[in-house]
Amino acid sequence: MKSKLKALVQSRLLFAATQTINLSFFNASLIDAVISHPRSYATAVLPVVESYGETIKSIGNRDKRLEPADVLRRWGCSENDVSVIFLRQPSLHKIDVNNLQSKLQILSDLGVSSSDLVKIIHCRPRLLNCRLNKDLDQRIEYLERFFGSREVLLKAILRNPSLLTYDLHHRIKPVIAIFVNVGLSRKELIPMLLSRPTLIPRCNLNDEKMDYIRRTGVSKDSRMYKYVVTLFSISRIETIHEKIANLEKFGFSEDEILSLFGRSPLLLTLSVDKVQRNMTFALGTMKLSASTIACYPCLLYLNLETSLKPRYLLAEKIDDRGLVPRAKGPSMIRALRMTEKRFIKAFISCHPEAVAKELMIFYRSAKGIKRLAESSKRNMRKGFPF
């Protein structure tokens, strides 16, 4: 029994030596004394054993590798946030934790919260893989001075996280100088940068685009000028040519089209297919003239399947049955511009219950009509939409 106990104590001391723990006071005579009188030395040996255990525990904690997920959790991200971030950018599993901590500290100093981080990674998955600290102080100082406050800068970063990575001298300053040279003030440019995150990377104002802007007839003092300039600047010149040619098919001249763009710049954001379908229905089925569309460009923004066609068909049914009020002529334009709730109240709910029920069934069935082969249509992406 004594030989087994001695072997056990010696093996413990050997294990302690491999863990670089100093237990040299356990000499041979002390080992023999502990083995011979175990009860007498129990209280003396117990603190040493406890200290030995705590030391081993601390070494184990020190050797445990900190994972990126642990860093995100300590920063305030929930388990769901962490899973969403890794799902959007799997390479973050392998990022250096010290590098990740420094980047999270940068975002924290700017006021970015854990919920904001999820939105940022969803928008720019590779942001945490970029070199954020390169000329960061200089870039943040300039942007904060430009936007006027840290709060507005934070809004801009959440809209376009790449502001933290753009080169200050070769990307940000030159783009702002371009817009200032064409007549936009800092006050006008700030809301444009907030509403159009691609304004800095996609800005391109060549001579042809500037000629189009002049031909819209919008003066620099007009409130529409900043929208015209920014939308032309981020649109590809080939796309502008396609949209002008598409409207020319319906009888518009190039000058009329550019004047239309000046009065309603957001037409530049509509796809060729959408404009073509709405124009075909308005001119072919509704029998409206091209000049009417030019006066009411809002008709081109409406959804053909859920708004334009169902409301027109309902107006035709009301007219066929001789019901009032009717949506004819100018009142048709007003009906098309109404909200859904107001339209139903004005042209359906105003009738007796039986008639209103019949009209509602017809209206809902008209909204349920799908485009031919809509389910098999392929979504062809050309990159940036306009």
C-alpha positions, 0 to 999 in steps of 0.5 A: 500500500505504501509503495502504491502511495509513493508511486502516486505522489512521485507521478504527481510531482513529475506531472507538475514539473512538466507543467513548469510549476515549482514544487521543488520543496517536495524532496525525497524525505518529505515524500517518505514522511507524507507516506508514513504519516498521511493523517499528520500531513493532510492539513499541510499538504492540502493548501499545496494541492489546491494551489497546484489545481488552481495553477493548472486551471489558469494555464488551461484558460490561458491556452484556450484559443479565443474564437471570432464568435467569442469576440462578437458576443463580447461586443454585444452581438446575440447568437442570432446576430453572430450566425447571420454575420457568419452566414453572410461572410463565412471567411470571418471564421478565420479572421485574426481575433486581434485584428477583429477586435481593433476593427470593432473598436473603430466601429464602436468609437463611431457609434455603431451598435451590434444591431447596426453591425449586422446591417453593415455586414449584410450590405458590405460583407467584406467590410471587416476584411478590409484595412479600416485603419489606413488613414482612418483618422484623416478620413473620419475628420474630413467626413465629420467636418463635411457632414456637420456632425458625428450623428449624420456621419453615422447615418451615412456610414450605415447607408454606405459602409464603404465610406470607411474604405474609400481613398480620401484623396483619390476618391472622396475629395475628387467626387465632391469637387465634381458636384461642387463645380457643377453647382451643388452646395454641401447642404444639397449634396449631403441628402444626396449622399444619404439617399444614393449610397453609390454616388461616390463610387459610380460618379461620372459626369462627362461632356455628353451627360452634362449636355443632357443635364443642360437640355433638361431645362432645369436651372441650378436654382431649382430644387430638382437640379440636385436630383437631375445631376446625381441621377445622371452622374450614376447612370451608365451612358448606354442605359440613358441611350436605351431609355431615351430610345424606348420613349422615342418609340411612343412618339416623344422627341429627344428634347421632350424626353429630356424635359420629362427627365427634368420634371421627373428625374426618378424616371431614370431609375425605372427599367426599360421593361416597366416603362414600355409595359405601362406606356403600351397599356396607357396608349393602347388600352386606356387610349391616352395620348403621349402628351397626357403621359408627359403631363402625368409621368406618375402613370409610369411609376404605377404597378401595372398588375396591382394598380393601373390595370385593375383600377382601369378595369373597375372604372370601365365596369362602373361606367358600363353599369351606369353607376356613379361616381365614375372615373372618366377623363381627369377623374381617372388620373385622380383615381389612379393616384389615390391610395388603395384605402381611399380608392376603395372608399371613393369607388367601391364602398360608396355603393349599396352593400350588394353592389359594393361586394360585387365590385370588390370581388371583381376588383380583387380578381382583376388584381390577381391576374398574372402576366403571361409566363410570369412564373417562368420569367428569368431575372436577368441582372446586368449589375447596377440597375441604372 
